[in-house]
Structure formats: structure tokens, C-alpha cells
């Protein structure tokens, strides 16, 4: 019973931290001066589906950060002792690079208002998701699981579609509207 309570307490703490972080990012985005009058009512443009998308990216980065910490703290010494630095790197490097790429995408989307930002964020999403996991599995010949490949690929695909098709994203980053979406 105590383990169950501790697990739920840990989940509640993580959800609270995520909520605080996402609210902080929304306030930070509202402070960014896009230099455009049409963004004034949107307070930086990070709201609605865009905020939900940003929350998904924060969750993915946070999940990889927690995974990296758990691997390093709980199994780092054991993995290093069993298979050397290669086996440890097989688990830690994808998580580390995913955290870095997701964090870079979040930083660009929140604090930069340039037309190239959505394209750069799309590249970072694909790097953070499926691309990071491919070398580890190619080197060790293991089949990637859903959490390693399918879910990050889905996030990258959803992010690509959203960043290309969203009217809010096009307005926030000063991209022209396609003719069929006017």
C-alpha cells in the first residue's frame, strides 16, 4: 500500500511541476514582443491548441529527462559494470539528445518570432523523436519499442502537421497564409 501511495504522490508532483512549467512558458511567451499589432489580442500567440501542443512537447522533454535521471541513478553503475560504457551510452544518449532537441524546439517556439522557427522546430521534433533512437538500435540490433520510436514519431508527425497547417502558427511567426486557408 505504501508503494502505491508513493507512486501516486510522485505522479502528482510531476503533474504539478509540468503545470507550473507550462504556465510559466505561456507567461514568458506573452512577454515576447513580436513587433506586430495583430498579435496584441493573443498576448504572444501561445494559447489554445498551440499551448496544448507546447504542453505535449514539454511532457516529452520532461519524460525523457526523468528517464535519463532514472537510468543514470538506478542502473548506471550496473550497466557500466555489465557491458561497459557502450551499453550505458545505448540507453542514456538517446534520452539526453531527446531532452536537448525537445528543449531547443520549445525555446524557439516560445521566445523567437521569426518565419524560420516552425521549420526549425519541425526538424528538432524529428531529431528528438525517431532519429535519435535509430543509431542506438542500429548499433545493438534491438527492436525499438513504442515508447522509443512510435510515440516520438507520432509526436513529430502531429507537430509537423500542426506547425505547417495552423493559422495561429502562421500568424505568430509571420508566415503567409496558403490560398486555400483564407
C-alpha positions in Angstrom: 0.0 0.0 0.0 2.8 2.4 0.8 4.5 1.8 -2.6 1.2 2.7 -4.3 0.8 5.9 -2.3 4.4 6.9 -3.1 3.9 6.2 -6.8 0.8 8.3 -6.9 2.5 11.1 -4.9 5.3 11.0 -7.4 2.9 11.3 -10.3 1.1 14.2 -8.6 4.3 16.0 -8.0 5.4 15.5 -11.7 2.0 16.8 -12.9 2.2 19.8 -10.7 5.7 20.6 -11.9 4.6 20.2 -15.5 1.6 22.5 -14.9 3.8 25.2 -13.3 6.3 24.9 -16.2 3.7 25.2 -18.9 2.0 28.2 -17.2 5.5 29.8 -16.9 6.1 29.3 -20.6 2.8 30.8 -21.5 3.6 33.9 -19.4 7.0 34.1 -21.0 5.6 33.9 -24.5 3.2 36.7 -23.7 6.2 38.9 -22.9 7.8 38.4 -26.3 7.4 41.4 -28.5 6.6 40.2 -32.0 6.5 43.8 -33.2 3.1 43.1 -34.8 -0.2 44.7 -33.9 -2.3 41.7 -35.0 -0.7 39.6 -32.1 -1.6 42.1 -29.3 -5.0 40.4 -28.5 -3.3 37.0 -28.5 -0.6 38.0 -25.9 2.3 36.3 -27.7 0.1 33.8 -29.5 0.7 30.8 -27.2 -2.8 29.7 -26.3 -5.5 27.2 -27.4 -4.2 24.3 -29.5 -0.8 25.9 -29.7 -0.5 25.8 -25.9 -1.7 22.2 -25.9 1.0 21.3 -28.5 3.6 23.1 -26.4 2.5 21.2 -23.3 2.9 17.9 -25.3 6.5 18.9 -26.1 7.2 19.9 -22.5 5.8 16.5 -21.4 8.0 14.7 -24.0 11.1 16.6 -22.8 10.2 16.0 -19.2 9.6 12.3 -19.7 13.0 11.9 -21.4 14.7 13.9 -18.6 13.1 11.7 -15.9 14.1 8.6 -17.9 17.7 9.9 -18.2 17.9 10.6 -14.5 16.4 7.2 -13.6 18.9 5.4 -15.9 21.9 7.2 -14.5 20.9 7.0 -10.8 19.5 3.5 -10.6 21.2 1.5 -13.3 24.2 3.5 -14.4 26.8 1.7 -12.4 25.3 -1.7 -13.0 25.0 -1.1 -16.8 28.6 0.2 -16.9 29.8 -2.9 -15.0 27.9 -5.4 -17.2 28.5 -4.1 -20.6 30.9 -1.2 -20.4 30.3 2.3 -21.5 28.7 1.2 -24.8 25.7 -0.3 -23.1 25.3 2.7 -20.8 25.5 5.0 -23.8 22.9 3.0 -25.7 20.3 4.0 -23.0 21.5 7.4 -21.9 22.5 9.1 -25.2 19.1 8.9 -26.9 17.4 10.3 -23.7 19.9 13.1 -23.4 19.7 14.1 -27.0 15.9 13.9 -26.9 15.8 16.3 -24.0 18.1 18.7 -25.7 16.2 18.7 -29.0 12.8 19.0 -27.4 14.1 21.8 -25.2 15.5 23.6 -28.2 12.2 23.3 -30.0 10.3 24.7 -27.0 12.8 27.5 -26.6 12.4 28.5 -30.3 8.6 28.3 -30.3 8.2 30.3 -27.1 10.9 33.0 -27.4 11.5 33.5 -31.1 9.1 35.1 -33.6 10.9 34.6 -36.9 9.5 32.9 -40.0 12.1 30.1 -39.9 11.1 29.0 -36.4 8.3 26.5 -37.3 10.6 24.7 -39.9 13.5 24.6 -37.4 11.1 23.2 -34.7 9.9 20.5 -37.1 13.4 19.4 -37.7 14.1 19.4 -34.0 11.0 17.3 -33.3 12.1 14.6 -35.9 15.6 14.7 -34.4 14.3 14.3 -30.8 12.0 11.5 -31.7 12.7 8.8 -34.2 16.2 10.0 -35.5 17.8 9.9 -32.0 16.7 6.3 -31.4 17.8 4.9 -34.8 21.6 4.8 -34.2 21.3 3.0 -30.8 19.1 0.3 -32.3 21.2 0.0 -35.4 24.4 -0.5 -33.3 22.8 -3.0 -30.9 20.4 -4.7 -33.3 17.4 -4.4 -30.9 13.8 -3.8 -32.0 12.6 -0.3 -30.7 9.5 -0.3 -28.6 6.6 2.1 -28.9 8.0 4.5 -26.2 11.3 4.6 -28.1 10.1 5.0 -31.6 6.3 5.0 -32.3 5.2 7.6 -29.7 8.0 10.1 -30.5 7.3 9.6 -34.3 3.7 10.3 -33.7 4.5 13.5 -31.8 6.8 14.5 -34.6 4.1 13.8 -37.2 1.4 15.7 -35.3 3.9 18.6 -34.7 4.8 18.7 -38.4 1.1 18.9 -39.5 0.2 21.4 -36.8 3.2 23.7 -37.5 2.5 23.6 -41.2 -1.3 24.0 -41.2 -2.1 26.1 -38.2 -3.4 29.6 -38.8 -2.2 30.7 -35.4 1.3 29.5 -36.1 1.4 31.2 -39.4 0.2 34.5 -37.8 2.6 34.3 -34.8 5.6 33.6 -37.0 4.7 35.9 -39.8 4.2 33.3 -42.5 1.9 33.8 -45.5 -1.5 32.1 -45.4 -2.0 29.5 -48.1 -4.6 30.4 -50.7 -6.9 27.5 -49.7 -7.0 28.5 -46.0 -8.0 32.2 -46.3 
